[in-house]
Amino acid sequence: MSLNMKLEHMYKLHTFEIPTTIKHGIDSIQSIGNEVKQLGVSKALLVTDPGIYEAGVTQPVEKHLKKAGIEVVIFNKVEPNPPVRLIAEGSKLYREKGCNGLVAVGGGSSMDTAKGIGVEATHQGSVLEYEAAEGKKPLENRIPPLTTIPTTAGTGSEVTQWAVITDEKRAFKFNTGGPLIAAHLTIIDPKLHVSMPSHVTAMTGIDALAHAIECFTMHFAQPITDAVALLAMEYVGKYIRRAYADGGDLEARYGMAQAAMLAGLSYGSESAGAAHAMSQTLGGILPVAHGQCVAAMLGPVMEYNWKGHPHKFARIAQALGIDTFHMTTEEAAKAAVNEIYQLVKDLDIPTLEEQGVSPNMIERLSKEAIKDPQTIGNPRDLTEKDYQWIYKRCFDLVAKTV
């Protein structure tokens, strides 16, 4: 990318909107009944996944909604990487039961599913018709009142303006969104996070960190996204190992919940970079867990990218708690990369191969990643061959450079 093109990206008209009211605190879930009622909801479709539902995590949510006089319809069929058919099933139930609001409880898949259902509830046709791509329809209507209640600290979907949906026919994950799809309200209660298994804590936490790092270093960054991204990194650096080691550590859970939300704000207004381009395209082909996939890719992507914005990568090192006082900018930038490699090791993140991805797929995966729009925001120019190098680093097929 030429200097003039980079300047056009960096200094184009920027927008930062927060359509979502953010409420948080220990036991804040107790206020959900009145909060949702104030949104004008009398019958809510509660969207969640089978595991969350069977574990009883939604029970206090249901209790407080019903106590406020809100009828609750359960849709507990959410799948990872939610497909178009799931959205259609949910929106059909929403209409048949006469719902007038949505409550999503769970991780990013539950919240994205609820957003997709909201799109179909207020627009004609399938959510597929509203893909954020040239030639597709733009969203025209605000989705029904949506309240998001995250039980993981990762995607930040509780505050982002995007839903990531899988088109199984194309083996492709696409985005739909803008301010019209954002949640009306999010309630972040760290007590709902304490039952999260350690491996989920690890992969969702690094996903949040990846949002912050990619949005801080991308071409579309702006001062307000830099601010929330940096604080998100500081919280992850301080709290993720504690949350991983002791799931009942409420301070660490609270810190990680804030990190995910702040990183979601940085991600919600623009785009990310190569790690998300790679993970989204891979997730459309294989049923890999998004956060785990991103976590395995983040180190190699940063190893490739640091030369694009060395000063920003040096600042990442500081945010993660590295003493960079006696380091040069280049040394500090490289230290940030190595800190990510160490973090992935400390949190026992499985390699891509352990996640079921074969090195034989590198050529295909690189062809798909280069098509993803998030490639455009990456801080260092990318070609298909560059993506192949990053994938080879993921599989340790080329030597480490930092």
C-alpha positions in Angstrom: 0.0 0.0 0.0 1.4 3.4 -1.0 2.0 6.2 1.6 -0.9 8.3 0.1 -3.3 5.3 0.4 -2.2 4.7 4.0 -2.8 8.4 4.8 -6.3 8.2 3.2 -7.1 5.3 5.4 -5.7 6.9 8.6 -7.2 10.3 8.1 -10.5 9.5 6.3 -13.8 10.5 8.0 -14.0 8.4 11.2 -17.1 7.6 13.2 -17.4 6.3 16.7 -20.8 5.5 18.0 -21.9 3.7 21.2 -25.6 2.8 20.7 -25.4 0.4 23.7 -26.0 1.4 27.3 -23.3 -0.4 29.4 -24.2 -1.4 33.0 -21.8 -3.5 35.0 -20.9 -4.7 38.5 -21.1 -7.6 40.8 -24.7 -8.8 41.1 -25.8 -6.3 38.4 -27.8 -9.1 36.8 -30.4 -8.5 39.5 -31.5 -5.3 37.8 -32.2 -7.0 34.4 -36.0 -7.2 34.8 -36.6 -3.5 35.3 -34.0 -2.6 32.7 -35.5 -4.7 30.0 -39.0 -3.6 30.9 -37.9 0.0 30.5 -37.0 -0.9 26.9 -40.6 -1.7 26.3 -40.2 -5.4 26.2 -43.1 -7.6 27.5 -42.2 -10.9 25.8 -38.5 -11.7 25.3 -36.8 -14.4 23.3 -33.9 -15.6 25.4 -31.1 -16.7 23.1 -28.5 -19.1 24.5 -26.6 -22.3 23.9 -27.5 -25.7 25.3 -24.5 -25.9 27.6 -25.2 -22.6 29.2 -28.9 -23.4 29.6 -28.3 -26.9 31.0 -25.8 -25.6 33.5 -28.5 -23.3 34.9 -26.6 -20.1 34.0 -29.8 -18.5 32.5 -32.0 -19.3 35.6 -31.3 -16.0 37.4 -31.9 -14.1 34.2 -35.2 -15.8 33.7 -36.2 -15.3 37.3 -35.6 -11.6 37.3 -37.3 -11.1 33.9 -40.4 -13.0 35.1 -40.4 -11.1 38.4 -40.7 -7.9 36.3 -43.7 -9.3 34.4 -41.8 -10.2 31.2 -42.8 -13.4 29.5 -39.7 -15.5 28.5 -39.5 -17.7 25.4 -36.4 -19.9 25.3 -34.3 -20.5 22.2 -31.4 -22.6 23.5 -30.1 -24.0 20.2 -27.1 -21.7 19.6 -24.1 -23.3 17.9 -20.5 -22.2 17.6 -20.0 -20.1 14.4 -23.8 -19.6 14.1 -25.1 -20.6 10.6 -27.7 -18.9 8.5 -30.2 -21.8 9.1 -30.0 -21.2 12.9 -30.8 -17.5 12.5 -33.8 -18.5 10.4 -35.0 -21.0 13.0 -34.7 -18.4 15.8 -36.5 -15.6 13.9 -39.3 -17.9 13.0 -39.8 -18.7 16.7 -39.6 -15.0 17.5 -42.4 -14.2 15.1 -44.6 -17.2 16.0 -44.5 -16.4 19.7 -45.1 -12.7 19.2 -41.9 -11.6 20.9 -41.0 -7.9 21.1 -37.5 -8.1 22.5 -34.3 -10.2 22.7 -32.1 -11.2 25.6 -28.8 -13.0 24.7 -27.0 -14.9 27.4 -23.6 -16.5 26.7 -20.6 -16.0 24.5 -20.2 -14.3 21.1 -22.2 -17.0 19.3 -25.3 -16.4 21.4 -25.0 -12.6 21.0 -24.4 -12.8 17.3 -27.3 -15.2 16.9 -29.6 -12.8 18.7 -28.4 -9.9 16.5 -29.0 -12.0 13.4 -32.5 -12.9 14.6 -33.1 -9.2 15.2 -32.2 -8.4 11.6 -34.6 -10.9 10.2 -37.3 -9.8 12.7 -37.2 -6.2 11.3 -36.3 -6.8 7.6 -37.6 -8.8 4.7 -35.8 -12.0 3.8 -32.7 -13.8 5.2 -29.8 -12.2 7.2 -27.7 -13.5 4.3 -29.1 -10.7 2.1 -27.7 -8.1 4.5 -24.1 -9.2 4.4 -21.7 -6.3 4.7 -20.5 -6.5 1.1 -20.8 -4.7 -2.1 -24.1 -5.5 -3.9 -25.9 -6.5 -0.7 -28.7 -4.7 1.0 -27.9 -2.2 3.8 -29.7 -2.5 7.1 -32.6 0.0 7.3 -34.3 -0.7 10.6 -33.2 -0.9 14.2 -33.3 -4.4 15.5 -35.8 -5.1 18.4 -34.6 -4.1 21.9 -31.7 -6.4 22.6 -30.0 -6.9 25.9 -26.7 -8.8 26.0 -25.4 -10.6 29.0 -21.9 -12.0 28.4 -20.8 -15.1 30.3 -17.4 -15.1 28.7 -14.8 -12.3 28.4 -13.7 -12.4 24.8 -15.6 -11.4 21.7 -17.0 -8.1 23.0 -20.1 -8.7 21.0 -22.1 -7.2 23.8 -21.0 -3.8 22.5 -19.9 -4.3 18.9 -21.9 -3.3 15.9 -21.4 -6.6 14.1 -22.6 -10.1 14.0 -20.5 -12.8 12.4 -22.6 -15.5 10.7 -21.6 -18.6 8.8 -22.9 -19.3 5.3 -22.6 -23.1 5.2 -23.2 -23.3 1.4 -20.1 -21.1 0.7 -18.2 -22.4 3.7 -17.7 -18.7 4.5 -18.2 -16.5 7.6 -19.6 -13.0 6.8 -20.4 -9.9 8.8 -23.6 -8.0 9.0 -23.9 -4.8 11.0 -23.6 -1.2 11.8 -25.2 0.9 14.6 -28.7 -0.5 13.8 -27.6 -4.0 15.0 -25.9 -3.1 18.2 -27.4 -4.1 21.5 -29.6 -1.6 23.3 -28.3 -2.6 26.7 -25.5 -4.8 28.0 -25.3 -6.0 31.6 -21.8 -7.2 32.6 -21.9 -9.3 35.8 -18.5 -11.0 36.6 -20.3 -13.5 38.8 -21.7 -15.1 35.6 -18.1 -15.7 34.5 -16.8 -17.8 37.4 -18.1 -21.1 36.0 -16.2 -20.6 32.8 -13.7 -23.4 32.3 -10.0 -22.5 32.2 -9.5 -23.3 28.5 -12.5 -21.1 27.6 -11.1 -18.3 29.9 -7.8 -18.6 28.0 -9.1 -18.6 24.4 -11.7 -15.9 24.9 -9.3 -13.7 26.8 -6.7 -13.8 24.1 -9.5 -13.1 21.5 -10.2 -9.9 23.5 -6.5 -9.1 23.5 -6.3 -9.7 19.7 -9.2 -7.2 19.2 -7.3 -4.6 21.2 -4.0 -5.2 19.5 -5.3 -5.4 15.9 -7.5 -2.3 16.3 -4.7 -0.3 18.0 -2.3 -1.1 15.1 -4.6 -1.1 12.1 -4.7 1.7 9.5 -8.2 2.7 10.6 -7.2 3.4 14.2 -8.4 6.7 15.8 -7.7 8.3 19.2 -10.8 7.0 21.0 -10.2 3.4 19.8 -6.6 3.6 20.8 -7.6 4.7 24.3 -10.0 1.8 24.9 -7.7 -0.7 23.2 -4.7 0.2 25.4 -6.7 -0.1 28.6 -8.1 -3.4 27.4 -4.5 -4.6 26.9 -3.5 -3.4 30.4 -6.4 -5.3 32.0 -5.6 -8.5 30.0 -1.9 -8.3 31.0 -2.8 -7.9 34.6 -5.7 -10.3 35.0 -5.8 -13.1 32.4 -3.3 -15.4 34.1 -5.1 -15.0 37.4 -8.5 -15.7 35.9 -7.1 -18.8 34.1 -5.5 -20.1 37.3 -8.4 -19.3 39.7 -11.8 -19.1 38.1 -13.4 -17.8 41.3 -11.1 -14.8 41.4 -13.8 -12.1 41.1 -11.4 -9.2 40.7 -9.7 -11.0 37.8 -13.1 -11.9 36.3 -14.2 -8.3 36.6 -11.0 -7.0 35.0 -11.3 -9.5 32.1 -14.9 -8.6 31.6 -14.0 -5.0 31.3 -11.1 -5.8 28.9 -13.5 -7.7 26.6 -16.0 -4.8 26.6 -13.3 -2.2 26.0 -11.7 -4.2 23.2 -15.2 -4.7 21.7 -15.6 -0.9 21.6 -12.3 -0.6 19.7 -13.4 -3.4 17.3 -16.9 -2.2 17.0 -16.3 1.0 15.0 -13.9 -0.2 12.3 -12.0 -3.4 11.5 -9.2 -5.6 12.7 -6.3 -7.2 10.8 -4.7 -10.4 9.6 -5.4 -12.5 12.7 -9.1 -12.0 12.3 -9.1 -12.3 8.6 -7.4 -15.6 9.0 -9.6 -16.9 11.8 -12.9 -15.8 10.2 -12.1 -17.5 6.9 -10.8 -20.6 8.6 -13.9 -20.8 10.8 -16.1 -20.8 7.7 -14.3 -23.9 6.5 -13.6 -25.9 9.6 -15.6 -26.0 12.9 -12.8 -24.5 15.0 -13.4 -22.4 18.1 -12.9 -18.7 17.1 -11.0 -17.6 20.2 -8.7 -20.6 20.2 -8.0 -20.2 16.5 -7.1 -16.4 17.0 -5.0 -17.2 20.0 -2.8 -19.7 18.0 -2.4 -17.1 15.2 -1.8 -13.9 17.1 1.9 -14.4 17.8 2.8 -15.2 14.1 0.7 -12.3 12.9 2.4 -9.9 15.2 5.8 -11.3 14.3 4.9 -10.4 10.7 3.3 -7.0 11.5 5.5 -5.3 14.0 7.5 -3.5 11.3 4.4 -1.8 10.1 4.0 0.3 13.3 7.1 -0.3 15.5 6.2 2.5 17.9 2.7 1.1 18.5 4.0 -2.4 19.0 6.5 -0.9 21.6 3.5 0.7 23.3 1.8 -2.7 23.4 4.8 -4.1 25.3 4.3 -1.4 27.9 0.6 -2.0 28.2 1.3 -5.7 28.8 3.6 -4.9 31.7 7.0 -5.1 30.1 9.7 -2.8 31.4 10.8 -1.1 28.1 12.8 1.8 29.7 16.2 0.6 28.6 14.9 -0.9 25.2 15.0 0.7 21.8 11.7 1.0 19.9 12.6 -2.1 17.9 13.5 -4.1 20.9 10.3 -3.2 22.7 8.2 -4.0 19.6 9.8 -7.4 19.4 9.3 -7.9 23.2 5.6 -7.4 22.6 5.6 -10.2 20.1 7.5 -12.6 22.4 5.2 -11.7 25.3 2.3 -13.0 23.2 4.1 -16.2 22.4 4.8 -16.6 26.2 1.2 -15.9 27.1 -0.1 -18.5 24.6 2.3 -21.0 26.2 1.3 -20.1 29.8 -2.4 -20.5 29.0 -1.9 -23.9 27.2 -3.5 -22.8 24.0 -3.4 -25.8 21.5 -1.6 -25.3 18.2 -3.6 -25.1 15.0 -2.6 -28.7 14.2 -4.0 -29.8 17.6 -7.2 -27.9 16.7 -7.6 -30.1 13.6 -6.1 -27.8 11.0 -3.7 -29.5 8.5 -0.6 -27.7 7.1 -1.7 -29.1 3.8 -4.5 -26.4 3.9 -2.1 -23.5 3.9 -2.5 -22.6 0.2 -6.3 -22.7 0.4 -6.5 -20.8 3.7 -4.2 -18.1 2.4 -6.3 -17.6 -0.7 -9.4 -17.2 1.5 -7.7 -14.9 4.0 -6.6 -12.4 1.3 -10.3 -11.9 0.3 -11.4 -11.0 3.8 -12.0 -7.2 4.2 -10.0 -7.1 7.4 -6.9 -7.6 5.4 -7.2 -4.0 4.3 -6.7 -2.7 7.8 -3.6 -4.7 8.6 -0.7 -2.5 9.6 1.7 -4.2 7.1 1.0 -4.9 3.5 -0.2 -8.4 2.7 -0.1 -10.7 -0.3 -1.2 -14.3 -0.6 2.5 -15.3 -0.2 2.7 -13.3 3.0 -0.3 -15.1 4.4 1.4 -18.4 3.5 4.4 -17.3 5.5 2.3 -16.5 8.6 0.5 -19.8 8.3 3.9 -21.6 8.0 4.9 -19.8 11.3 1.8 -21.1 12.9 2.9 -24.6 12.0 6.6 -23.9 12.8 7.5 -24.6 9.2 9.7 -21.4 8.9 12.1 -20.0 11.4 11.2 -17.4 14.1 12.4 -13.9 13.3 12.2 -12.1 16.6 
